[in-house]
Amino acid sequence: MPTYPTQLPAPLINGYTLQPQDVGIRTSMDSGIARTRKRFSTRPITTVPVNWLMTQNQFAIFDAWMLAYASDWFSINLAGGLGLQTVLARLVGTWTSVPAGSSALWSVSATLEVRAFDGLSAEQLEAFLAFGADDLLAANALLHSWIGGKNPPESYP
């Protein structure tokens, strides 16, 4: 599986949004309120509009790489609810580029379709809600060590 080149910059935070598919399905009734139900049991596909600022050399690499691999699933580091993570993505439609103030810089934008960002499990969510963890990532690491039997806490909150 191809990997987004490390020689290329990460997407800019400006304009970066996560747009998950609707997890519910709604059915209108002849009378009364509509019924809803869950569409997925796993995390849905997320659409992610991304922007990059690239030098001329980076843009040349990006152009060639996208031509070769963008229609396939590839791995790329993107920010999600649990921080920066490696996800599987592919290009949706085409990408666009415009010179950014000078001929040496390019502003590139595209939309990626991401298979699934890592997120909290139902059990982790319940633990965080019950114990009021402020730092999700630190609490998650601690929770994994408790479940794995390493360094059990002296007492539970």
Secondary structure by P-SEA (a helix, b strand, c coil): cccccccccccccccbbbbccccbbbbbccccbbbbbbccccccbbbbbbbbbbcaaaaaaaaaaaacccccbbbbbbbccccbbbbbbbbcccccccccccccbbbbbbbbbbcccccccaaaaaaaaaaccccaaaaaaaaaaaaaccccccccc
